[in-house]
Amino acid sequence: MPTAALFRFVALAEAASWIGLLTGMFFKHVTDTTELGVKVFGPLHGAIFVAYIAVAWFTSRKLAWDRRATLWAFVCSVPPLATVLFERWALRTGKLDPVALRRRF
């Protein structure tokens, strides 16, 4: 799988796991009905979060991101669904386009 496609996949998976975790937290804390969602999506989100950080670092090296873009990729891993915003920005600005990378050098 190409680097940009892998990054996009993991960024979207990280956001989806946030949705699952937030839904599980709603049912656990607001409705007091079940902990199952948190027990399932908590570890899943944690694993995907670590994968996102690793893939973001790898992608930043492979596609020659500057420090600012790399820092924003890491910062966007914390707020819910921000990885999607970063992924869209990176796609729009050519950060995920290997052809644009070749044109820069």
Secondary structure as the mmCIF struct_conf table of DSSP 4:
data_model
#
loop_
_struct_conf.conf_type_id
_struct_conf.id
_struct_conf.beg_label_comp_id
_struct_conf.beg_label_asym_id
_struct_conf.beg_label_seq_id
_struct_conf.end_label_comp_id
_struct_conf.end_label_asym_id
_struct_conf.end_label_seq_id
HELX_RH_AL_P HELX_RH_AL_P1 THR A 3 HIS A 29
TURN_TY1_P TURN_TY1_P1 VAL A 30 VAL A 30
BEND BEND1 THR A 31 THR A 31
BEND BEND2 THR A 33 THR A 33
BEND BEND3 GLU A 35 GLU A 35
HELX_RH_AL_P HELX_RH_AL_P2 LEU A 36 LYS A 62
TURN_TY1_P TURN_TY1_P2 LEU A 63 ALA A 64
HELX_RH_AL_P HELX_RH_AL_P3 ARG A 67 VAL A 75
TURN_TY1_P TURN_TY1_P3 CYS A 76 SER A 77
BEND BEND4 VAL A 78 PRO A 79
TURN_TY1_P TURN_TY1_P4 PRO A 80 LEU A 81
HELX_RH_AL_P HELX_RH_AL_P4 ALA A 82 ARG A 92
TURN_TY1_P TURN_TY1_P5 THR A 93 LEU A 96
HELX_RH_AL_P HELX_RH_AL_P5 PRO A 98 ARG A 104
#
